[in-house]
Amino acid sequence: MGSAIVNACLNKGWQVHGTMRDYTDPEKVPYLQALPGAGEQLQLFEAEMTDEGSFDEATFGVDCVFIACLIPTYFGTTGKPAREMDDDQGYAEIIMPTVNGCLNILRSANRNGVKTVGICSSTSSTNPVPCPPIKNEVDHWSDEAEQCRAKKYTSATKTVMEKTAFKFAGENHMRMFVFLPTMMVGPVAMPQHVHGGLQKLVRGEMWQEQIPNNSVSMIDLRDLAAMFIAAVENSEACGRFFGVYDSWHWADIYDALKEILPDMKMPPPHEGERVPATGFDHTRKKQLGVPLRDIPTILSEAVEWIKTDPFGSLHD
């Protein structure tokens, strides 16, 4: 998502500061530098979210900070899976590194007087138990204690991080907006970000061993980046916004993919009575005025883009 936002900002003609753990990384930097406008508009900085003050230089003199790659962590420092941890270890090794990393970036931004911040989080923070038929971003929060009891420490990370970030923003008079996506699909800037499941289908391989009996929400990366831009430009935009077009049952997703790729390998159907797709209240995101691709268009454009083999990786 970070590189998609960078690309959208460059297309607006904005000057962009980008941060990387290693800003000489040969597997990433050349692709960022190849983005249209990057030569004149993009400056890369080295920063690490665990190092206090590491983002001070990058956030100096900017109008808005985007926090887009607080990557989900599924294993602890010794490789122990999150689902096997107790709460103390889950908090220490899964939840708090991301929360503290987010706060580190926010503190740098605050020291430099930045008053607008956008964060890419996840719909995993919007799953109360029981989950209502239609979710909205204002009233519906996951219970982090319930997520921990279910050993979903990675999901709890997003919930705790958002609550902590909003508290910091309120105390420091920052305007903060948070987008909540699930599956993000579309053309990407770097080969390692190509959607692996769709790439398998284009290669003639099977994506999943069986069609899951659940649903997934989806958005095109370019549309989500456009929503971030719209939120920056709208001084009234703050709080949480669903970063999804809609949610479909996996059976419907596979039916749409079969229309796009008639010869694709279709996994066997799911077992049991079909569960309903997640329901979303789309009111807040529509207020941003960004037109979104529907799911068949998202999938077809992504597949056609992968077929062009943009990075020469289809047959690796």
C-alpha positions as CSV (number, residue, x, y, z in Angstrom):
1,M,0.0,0.0,0.0
2,G,2.9,2.3,0.7
3,S,4.2,2.3,-2.8
4,A,0.7,2.7,-4.2
5,I,0.2,5.8,-2.1
6,V,3.7,7.1,-3.2
7,N,2.6,6.6,-6.8
8,A,-0.7,8.4,-6.3
9,C,1.1,11.4,-4.6
10,L,3.7,11.6,-7.4
11,N,0.8,11.7,-9.9
12,K,-0.6,14.7,-8.0
13,G,2.8,16.4,-8.5
14,W,3.5,16.3,-4.8
15,Q,7.0,16.1,-3.3
16,V,7.3,12.8,-1.4
17,H,9.5,11.6,1.4
18,G,9.6,7.8,1.5
19,T,11.1,5.7,4.3
20,M,12.7,2.2,4.0
21,R,14.6,0.0,6.4
22,D,17.3,-0.1,3.8
23,Y,17.1,2.7,1.2
24,T,19.8,1.0,-0.9
25,D,17.8,-2.3,-1.3
26,P,18.4,-3.3,-4.9
27,E,15.2,-5.4,-4.9
28,K,13.0,-2.3,-4.1
29,V,14.7,1.0,-4.7
30,P,15.0,0.8,-8.5
31,Y,11.3,0.1,-8.8
32,L,10.4,3.1,-6.7
33,Q,12.8,5.3,-8.6
34,A,11.2,4.1,-11.9
35,L,7.8,5.5,-10.9
36,P,6.7,8.5,-13.0
37,G,8.0,11.7,-11.4
38,A,10.2,9.9,-8.9
39,G,13.4,11.4,-10.2
40,E,12.3,15.0,-9.3
41,Q,9.7,14.4,-6.5
42,L,10.7,11.4,-4.4
43,Q,13.4,11.4,-1.7
44,L,14.1,8.2,0.2
45,F,15.2,8.1,3.8
46,E,16.4,5.2,5.9
47,A,14.3,4.6,9.0
48,E,13.4,1.7,11.4
49,M,10.2,1.8,13.5
50,T,12.0,0.3,16.5
51,D,14.5,3.3,16.7
52,E,13.2,6.3,18.6
53,G,13.7,9.4,16.4
54,S,14.4,7.4,13.3
55,F,11.6,9.2,11.4
56,D,12.5,12.7,12.5
57,E,14.4,13.6,9.3
58,A,11.8,12.1,7.0
59,T,8.9,13.9,8.6
60,F,10.6,17.3,8.7
61,G,8.8,19.9,6.6
62,V,6.0,17.7,5.4
63,D,2.2,18.4,5.5
64,C,1.0,14.8,6.0
65,V,2.4,11.5,7.1
66,F,1.1,8.2,5.8
67,I,1.7,5.1,7.9
68,A,1.1,2.3,5.4
69,C,3.3,-0.7,6.2
70,L,3.0,-1.8,9.8
71,I,3.3,-5.3,8.6
72,P,1.3,-8.1,10.4
73,T,3.5,-10.3,12.6
74,Y,2.6,-14.0,12.9
75,F,5.7,-15.3,14.7
76,G,7.6,-14.2,17.8
77,T,11.3,-13.5,18.0
78,T,12.2,-17.2,18.3
79,G,9.9,-18.2,15.4
80,K,7.1,-19.4,17.8
81,P,3.7,-19.0,16.1
82,A,1.4,-16.3,17.6
83,R,-1.4,-18.8,18.0
84,E,0.7,-20.8,20.5
85,M,1.5,-17.9,22.8
86,D,0.0,-16.8,26.0
87,D,-1.2,-13.2,26.5
88,D,2.0,-11.9,28.0
89,Q,4.1,-13.2,25.1
90,G,1.5,-12.3,22.6
91,Y,1.4,-8.7,23.8
92,A,5.2,-8.5,24.1
93,E,6.2,-10.1,20.8
94,I,3.2,-9.6,18.4
95,I,1.1,-6.6,19.6
96,M,3.4,-4.1,21.2
97,P,6.2,-3.9,18.6
98,T,3.7,-2.7,16.0
99,V,2.0,-0.4,18.5
100,N,5.3,1.1,19.6
101,G,6.5,1.4,16.0
102,C,3.4,3.4,15.1
103,L,3.8,5.7,18.2
104,N,7.5,6.2,17.2
105,I,6.4,7.5,13.8
106,L,3.7,9.7,15.3
107,R,6.1,11.2,17.8
108,S,8.5,12.1,15.0
109,A,5.6,13.7,13.1
110,N,4.5,15.6,16.2
111,R,7.9,16.9,16.9
112,N,8.0,18.3,13.4
113,G,4.6,19.9,13.7
114,V,2.7,17.6,11.3
115,K,-1.0,17.8,12.0
116,T,-2.4,15.4,9.4
117,V,-1.8,11.6,9.6
118,G,-3.3,8.7,7.6
119,I,-2.9,5.1,8.6
120,C,-3.6,1.9,6.7
121,S,-5.0,-0.6,9.2
122,S,-7.4,-3.6,8.6
123,T,-11.0,-4.6,8.9
124,S,-9.8,-7.1,11.6
125,S,-10.3,-4.2,14.1
126,T,-14.0,-4.0,13.2
127,N,-15.2,-7.5,14.3
128,P,-17.2,-7.3,17.6
129,V,-18.6,-10.6,18.9
130,P,-21.2,-11.2,17.9
131,C,-20.7,-9.4,14.6
132,P,-23.7,-7.4,13.4
133,P,-25.2,-8.0,9.9
134,I,-24.0,-4.6,8.8
135,K,-20.8,-3.1,10.2
136,N,-19.9,0.5,10.4
137,E,-16.6,2.1,11.3
138,V,-17.8,4.3,14.1
139,D,-19.6,1.9,16.4
140,H,-18.0,-1.5,15.6
141,W,-14.7,-2.3,17.2
142,S,-13.1,-5.6,17.8
143,D,-12.5,-6.4,21.5
144,E,-8.8,-6.9,21.8
145,A,-9.2,-9.1,24.9
146,E,-11.6,-11.3,23.0
147,Q,-9.1,-11.5,20.1
148,C,-6.3,-12.5,22.5
149,R,-8.5,-15.2,24.1
150,A,-9.0,-16.6,20.6
151,K,-5.2,-16.4,20.1
152,K,-5.7,-13.8,17.3
153,Y,-2.8,-11.6,18.5
154,T,-2.0,-10.4,15.0
155,S,-5.6,-9.2,14.6
156,A,-5.5,-7.7,18.1
157,T,-2.5,-5.7,17.0
158,K,-4.6,-3.6,14.6
159,T,-7.2,-2.9,17.3
160,V,-4.7,-1.9,19.9
161,M,-2.7,0.1,17.5
162,E,-5.7,2.1,16.2
163,K,-6.9,2.9,19.7
164,T,-3.5,4.0,20.8
165,A,-2.9,6.1,17.7
166,F,-6.3,7.9,18.0
167,K,-5.5,8.7,21.7
168,F,-2.1,10.1,20.7
169,A,-3.7,12.2,17.8
170,G,-6.3,13.6,20.1
171,E,-3.8,14.6,22.8
172,N,-1.6,16.3,20.2
173,H,-4.4,17.9,18.1
174,M,-3.7,15.9,15.0
175,R,-6.3,15.1,12.3
176,M,-6.1,11.4,11.8
177,F,-7.9,9.2,9.3
178,V,-7.6,5.4,9.2
179,F,-8.5,3.1,6.3
180,L,-9.6,-0.4,6.9
181,P,-9.0,-2.8,4.0
182,T,-8.8,-6.6,3.7
183,M,-7.7,-8.0,0.4
184,M,-5.9,-5.4,-1.8
185,V,-5.5,-6.3,-5.4
186,G,-4.2,-4.5,-8.5
187,P,-1.1,-3.4,-10.4
188,V,1.9,-2.9,-8.0
189,A,5.2,-1.2,-8.1
190,M,7.4,-4.1,-7.0
191,P,7.5,-7.7,-8.1
192,Q,7.4,-9.1,-4.6
193,H,4.0,-7.4,-4.2
194,V,2.2,-9.2,-7.1
195,H,-0.8,-11.0,-5.7
196,G,0.4,-14.6,-5.3
197,G,-3.0,-16.3,-5.6
198,L,-3.9,-14.6,-8.9
199,Q,-0.4,-15.2,-10.2
200,K,-0.9,-18.9,-9.6
201,L,-4.2,-18.9,-11.5
202,V,-2.5,-17.2,-14.5
203,R,0.3,-19.7,-14.4
204,G,-2.3,-22.5,-14.5
205,E,-1.9,-23.5,-10.9
206,M,-4.5,-23.9,-8.2
207,W,-4.9,-21.0,-5.8
208,Q,-6.6,-22.9,-2.9
209,E,-7.2,-26.5,-2.2
210,Q,-10.9,-25.9,-1.5
211,I,-13.3,-23.0,-1.9
212,P,-13.5,-21.5,1.6
213,N,-17.0,-21.2,3.1
214,N,-16.6,-17.6,4.1
215,S,-16.3,-14.2,2.4
216,V,-13.6,-11.7,1.8
217,S,-13.7,-7.9,1.2
218,M,-11.7,-6.5,-1.6
219,I,-10.5,-3.2,-3.1
220,D,-8.2,-2.1,-5.9
221,L,-4.9,-0.7,-4.6
222,R,-5.3,2.3,-6.9
223,D,-8.7,3.1,-5.5
224,L,-7.6,2.8,-1.9
225,A,-4.6,5.1,-2.7
226,A,-7.1,7.6,-4.2
227,M,-9.1,7.5,-1.0
228,F,-6.0,8.4,1.0
229,I,-5.4,11.3,-1.3
230,A,-9.1,12.4,-1.0
231,A,-8.8,12.3,2.8
232,V,-5.7,14.5,2.8
233,E,-7.4,17.1,0.6
234,N,-10.7,17.1,2.6
235,S,-9.9,18.9,5.9
236,E,-13.1,17.5,7.4
237,A,-12.1,13.8,6.8
238,C,-11.1,12.1,10.1
239,G,-11.7,8.9,11.9
240,R,-12.1,5.4,10.4
241,F,-13.2,4.5,6.8
242,F,-13.7,1.1,5.4
243,G,-11.1,0.5,2.7
244,V,-13.2,-2.0,0.8
245,Y,-15.5,-2.0,-2.3
246,D,-17.6,-4.8,-0.8
247,S,-17.4,-8.4,0.5
248,W,-18.2,-11.5,-1.6
249,H,-18.4,-15.1,-0.7
250,W,-15.4,-17.0,-2.1
251,A,-17.7,-19.1,-4.3
252,D,-18.8,-15.9,-6.1
253,I,-15.2,-14.8,-6.4
254,Y,-14.3,-18.1,-8.1
255,D,-17.3,-17.8,-10.4
256,A,-16.1,-14.4,-11.4
257,L,-12.5,-15.6,-11.9
258,K,-13.8,-18.5,-14.1
259,E,-15.4,-15.9,-16.4
260,I,-12.0,-14.2,-16.7
261,L,-9.9,-17.4,-16.9
262,P,-12.2,-20.1,-18.4
263,D,-9.4,-22.7,-18.3
264,M,-8.4,-22.0,-14.7
265,K,-8.2,-24.9,-12.2
266,M,-11.2,-24.7,-10.0
267,P,-10.9,-26.0,-6.4
268,P,-13.6,-28.3,-5.1
269,P,-16.7,-26.5,-3.5
270,H,-16.9,-25.7,0.1
271,E,-18.7,-27.9,2.6
272,G,-21.8,-27.1,4.6
273,E,-24.4,-24.4,4.3
274,R,-23.1,-21.2,2.7
275,V,-22.3,-18.5,5.2
276,P,-23.5,-14.9,4.4
277,A,-21.0,-12.4,3.2
278,T,-19.9,-9.6,5.6
279,G,-22.1,-6.6,5.4
280,F,-20.7,-3.1,5.4
281,D,-22.2,0.4,5.8
282,H,-20.6,2.3,3.0
283,T,-21.9,5.8,4.0
284,R,-18.6,7.2,5.3
285,K,-16.3,6.1,2.5
286,K,-18.8,7.4,-0.1
287,Q,-18.5,10.9,1.5
288,L,-14.9,11.0,0.1
289,G,-16.3,11.0,-3.4
290,V,-13.9,8.4,-4.8
291,P,-15.4,6.1,-7.5
292,L,-14.4,2.5,-6.8
293,R,-14.0,-0.4,-9.2
294,D,-16.4,-3.3,-8.5
295,I,-15.1,-6.8,-7.7
296,P,-15.4,-8.2,-11.3
297,T,-13.4,-5.2,-12.6
298,I,-10.8,-5.4,-9.8
299,L,-10.2,-9.1,-10.6
300,S,-10.2,-8.8,-14.4
301,E,-7.9,-5.8,-14.5
302,A,-5.5,-7.5,-12.1
303,V,-5.5,-10.7,-14.1
304,E,-4.9,-8.8,-17.4
305,W,-2.1,-6.8,-15.8
306,I,-0.4,-10.0,-14.4
307,K,-0.7,-11.6,-17.9
308,T,1.5,-8.8,-19.3
309,D,4.2,-10.3,-17.1
310,P,5.4,-6.8,-16.0
311,F,8.4,-8.0,-14.0
312,G,9.2,-11.1,-16.1
313,S,8.4,-13.4,-13.2
314,L,5.5,-15.5,-14.4
315,H,7.8,-18.4,-15.4
316,D,10.4,-18.1,-12.7
